[in-house]
């Protein structure tokens, strides 16, 4: 009897412990015994969120809701996070639900890599989710509007709307039939590759021409690219002082030679202007001019005297002068 009572008492204690543990786990009170830190987020509404609901990041539980209270037209939600939960200061908190009838939870985003890690008392930015009740109310209103629209289409109104259209079709059945036949004929010709549209659709000539044009443009672009490369090479050579133009642009010796030549020329012209040297005397000495003029006058008189003297006299005069 004693053993039976002790067995029943032991089973009862085990069941009580298991039940207590299940209740604590469901309410989230087990996190009270674990180390962690608190963060806060403020919402316009928390919907059906309760203390003890889960806090998740990317679907993984990282804590529980520790407290919910009203503060300054907002609802402040205090969350107790696990010690290893890597929540950043710019992470955003959102109240979500697992389904239409599921339990609510707080979802926290990863945040940026450069942001510091959240610490005790950090206030996270919140993102409001649409209220499920408001969504259902809008859906109900939309369904009522659709129902009212369907009610307006009674049999009489449909006859009033479709009656003129039916009469029009009956009165113009022949033209409509001819139009449909023409459309069918045109589509058949296009399918057979006839006409401009048919050739555009089925003939490869336009495609080949366009392809040839594009190829020519590509070849022209390559030629232009080669020409630009050649011009670039020429400019590089000129900048490096290669060739005649390069030497003219970069070599200072031509400049100094030209400067020296101009200096010498200026010196020569200065001496000529001062009457120095043969050319200077020719340009500036008046005596040379007078002597040259007198010699020309004598030569002119001698020529006149030779015209009056015979050839033999000229020869004799010349011989006498020689002897």
C-alpha positions in Angstrom: 0.0 0.0 0.0 2.9 2.3 0.9 4.7 1.7 -2.4 1.5 2.3 -4.4 0.9 5.7 -2.7 4.5 6.8 -3.3 4.3 5.8 -6.9 1.2 7.8 -7.4 2.6 10.7 -5.6 5.8 10.6 -7.8 3.8 10.4 -11.0 1.7 13.4 -9.8 4.7 15.5 -9.1 6.3 14.7 -12.5 3.0 15.6 -14.2 2.8 18.9 -12.3 6.4 19.8 -13.2 5.8 19.0 -16.9 2.6 21.0 -16.9 4.3 23.9 -15.2 7.2 23.8 -17.7 4.7 23.7 -20.6 2.8 26.7 -19.3 6.1 28.6 -18.7 7.3 27.8 -22.2 4.0 28.8 -23.8 3.9 32.2 -22.0 7.6 32.7 -22.7 8.5 33.1 -19.0 11.4 30.7 -19.4 13.4 33.5 -20.9 13.3 35.2 -17.5 16.0 32.8 -16.4 18.2 33.4 -19.4 20.6 36.3 -19.9 19.9 38.8 -22.6 19.1 42.5 -23.2 16.0 44.6 -23.8 15.1 46.7 -26.9 11.9 48.8 -27.5 9.8 49.7 -30.5 6.7 51.9 -30.6 3.7 51.2 -32.8 0.4 52.8 -33.7 -1.4 49.5 -32.9 -0.1 46.1 -31.8 -3.2 44.3 -33.1 -3.5 41.0 -31.0 0.1 40.9 -29.8 0.5 39.7 -26.2 3.2 39.5 -23.6 5.2 36.3 -24.2 4.8 36.3 -28.0 7.9 35.5 -30.0 10.4 37.9 -31.5 11.9 36.6 -34.7 14.6 37.5 -37.2 14.3 35.9 -40.6 12.0 33.3 -39.1 14.4 32.4 -36.3 13.3 33.1 -32.7 15.6 35.5 -31.0 13.5 36.6 -28.0 10.1 37.2 -26.5 7.8 40.2 -25.9 8.4 41.3 -22.3 6.0 44.2 -21.8 3.3 46.2 -23.7 2.2 49.6 -22.5 0.6 52.8 -23.8 2.8 55.9 -24.0 2.1 59.2 -25.6 -0.4 58.0 -28.3 1.8 55.1 -29.1 2.1 51.5 -27.9 5.5 50.7 -26.5 6.6 47.1 -26.9 9.5 46.0 -24.8 11.3 42.9 -26.1 13.8 40.7 -24.3 16.3 39.4 -26.8 18.7 36.5 -26.4 22.3 37.3 -25.5 23.6 36.3 -28.9 21.0 38.0 -31.0 22.8 40.3 -33.4 20.3 43.2 -33.8 21.6 46.4 -35.2 20.6 50.0 -34.2 19.0 50.6 -37.6 17.0 47.3 -37.6 13.3 47.8 -38.1 10.6 46.0 -36.1 7.3 44.9 -37.6 4.3 43.1 -36.0 3.4 40.2 -38.2 1.1 37.1 -38.1 1.7 33.6 -39.2 -1.7 33.3 -40.9 -5.2 34.5 -40.9 -5.8 32.7 -37.6 -2.2 32.4 -36.5 -0.3 33.9 -33.6 1.2 37.4 -33.9 4.9 37.9 -33.5 7.4 40.8 -33.8 9.7 40.5 -36.8 13.1 42.4 -36.7 15.2 43.0 -39.8 18.9 42.5 -40.1 19.9 46.2 -40.5 23.0 47.4 -42.2 26.5 45.9 -41.7 28.1 49.2 -40.7 25.6 50.0 -38.0 26.6 49.2 -34.4 24.9 46.4 -32.4 21.9 47.3 -30.3 22.5 47.5 -26.6 20.2 47.5 -23.5 17.4 50.1 -23.9 17.9 50.7 -27.7 14.8 52.0 -29.4 14.2 50.4 -32.8 12.4 52.0 -35.7 9.0 50.5 -36.3 7.1 49.7 -39.5 3.3 49.6 -39.4 1.5 46.7 -41.0 -2.0 47.1 -42.4 -4.7 46.1 -39.8 -6.3 42.8 -40.7 -9.7 44.1 -39.6 -9.4 47.1 -41.9 -8.4 44.8 -44.8 -11.4 42.6 -44.2 -13.7 45.6 -43.9 -12.4 46.9 -47.3 -12.9 43.5 -48.9 -16.4 43.3 -47.5 -17.1 46.8 -48.9 -15.7 45.8 -52.3 -17.8 42.7 -52.3 -20.9 44.7 -51.5 -20.1 47.1 -54.4 -19.7 44.2 -56.8 -23.0 42.8 -55.6 -24.7 46.1 -56.2 -23.3 46.4 -59.7 -24.6 42.9 -60.6 -28.0 43.8 -59.2 -28.2 46.8 -61.6 -27.9 44.4 -64.6 -31.5 43.2 -64.6 -33.1 41.5 -67.6 -34.8 44.7 -68.8 -31.6 46.8 -68.6 -29.6 44.2 -70.5 -32.2 44.2 -73.2 -32.0 48.0 -73.4 -28.3 47.9 -73.6 -27.9 44.9 -76.0 -31.0 45.6 -78.1 -29.6 48.4 -80.3 -26.4 46.4 -80.8 -28.3 43.4 -81.9 -30.4 45.5 -84.4 -27.2 47.1 -85.8 -25.6 43.7 -86.4 -28.8 42.4 -88.1 -29.1 45.5 -90.3 -25.4 45.4 -91.4 -24.8 41.7 -91.5 -23.8 41.8 -95.2 -21.1 44.5 -94.8 -19.8 42.9 -91.6 -19.6 39.5 -93.4 -17.7 41.2 -96.3 -15.4 42.9 -93.9 -14.6 39.7 -92.2 -14.0 38.0 -95.6 -11.6 40.9 -96.6 -9.7 40.6 -93.3 -9.5 36.8 -93.9 -8.2 37.4 -97.5 -5.6 39.9 -96.3 -4.4 37.6 -93.6 -4.1 34.8 -96.1 -2.1 37.0 -98.5 0.2 38.0 -95.6 0.6 34.4 -94.7 1.5 33.6 -98.3 4.2 36.3 -98.3 2.3 38.6 -100.7 2.3 42.4 -100.5 4.6 44.7 -98.6 3.6 43.4 -95.2 3.9 39.8 -96.4 7.4 40.4 -97.7 8.4 42.1 -94.5 7.2 39.1 -92.5 8.5 36.3 -94.7 11.1 37.7 -97.2 14.7 37.7 -95.9 15.9 40.4 -98.4 15.2 43.3 -96.0 16.9 41.4 -93.2 19.9 40.7 -95.4 20.1 44.3 -96.5 19.9 45.5 -92.9 22.5 43.0 -91.9 24.8 44.1 -94.7 24.3 47.8 -93.7 25.1 47.0 -90.1 28.2 45.1 -91.2 29.3 48.0 -93.4 28.8 50.4 -90.5 30.9 48.1 -88.3 33.7 48.0 -90.9 33.5 51.8 -91.2 33.7 52.1 -87.4 36.7 49.8 -87.4 38.4 51.9 -90.2 37.7 55.1 -88.3 39.1 53.4 -85.2 42.2 52.5 -87.1 42.5 56.0 -88.5 42.2 57.4 -85.0 44.8 55.0 -83.8 47.2 56.1 -86.6 46.5 59.8 -85.8 47.2 59.1 -82.2 50.5 57.4 -83.1 51.5 60.3 -85.3 50.7 62.8 -82.5 52.7 60.6 -80.1 55.7 60.6 -82.4 55.4 64.4 -82.9 55.2 64.9 -79.1 58.3 62.6 -78.8 60.2 64.9 -81.2 60.4 62.3 -84.0 60.3 63.4 -87.7 60.6 66.9 -89.2 57.4 68.3 -87.6 58.4 66.8 -84.3 61.9 68.4 -84.4 60.4 71.7 -85.5 58.0 71.6 -82.5 60.3 70.2 -79.8 63.9 70.9 -80.8 65.3 74.3 -79.7 68.3 74.2 -82.0 66.3 75.5 -85.0 65.1 78.4 -82.9 68.6 79.3 -81.7 70.0 78.9 -85.3 67.3 81.2 -86.6 67.9 83.7 -83.8 71.7 83.7 -84.6 71.1 84.1 -88.3 68.8 87.1 -87.7 71.4 88.6 -85.4 74.2 88.3 -88.0 71.9 89.7 -90.7 71.0 92.6 -88.5 74.8 93.2 -87.9 75.5 93.1 -91.7 72.7 95.5 -92.5 73.9 97.8 -89.8 77.4 97.9 -91.3 76.0 98.5 -94.8 73.9 101.3 -93.4 77.1 102.8 -91.8 79.0 102.6 -95.1 81.4 99.9 -94.1 82.7 97.4 -96.6 82.3 97.3 -100.4 78.5 97.1 -100.4 78.3 99.8 -97.8 80.5 102.1 -99.9 78.5 101.3 -103.0 75.3 102.2 -101.1 76.5 105.2 -99.1 79.7 106.7 -100.9 78.8 109.5 -103.4 82.3 109.7 -104.9 82.0 106.2 -106.3 78.7 107.2 -107.9 80.4 110.3 -109.4 83.4 108.4 -110.7 81.1 105.7 -112.3 79.0 108.5 -113.9 82.2 110.2 -115.3 83.5 106.9 -116.6 80.3 106.2 -118.4 80.4 109.7 -120.0 84.0 109.1 -121.2 83.0 105.7 -122.6 80.1 107.3 -124.4 82.5 109.9 -126.0 84.9 107.2 -127.0 82.2 105.3 -128.7 81.1 108.4 -130.6 84.7 109.0 -131.8 85.0 105.4 -133.0 82.0 105.8 -135.1 83.7 108.7 -137.0 87.0 106.9 -137.5 87.4 104.1 -140.0 88.1 100.5 -139.1 91.8 100.7 -140.2 92.3 103.7 -138.0 90.8 101.9 -135.1 93.0 99.0 -135.6 96.0 101.2 -136.0 95.2 103.0 -132.8 94.7 99.8 -130.9 98.1 98.5 -132.2 99.8 101.7 -131.3 98.4 101.5 -127.9 99.5 97.9 -127.5 103.0 98.6 -128.8 
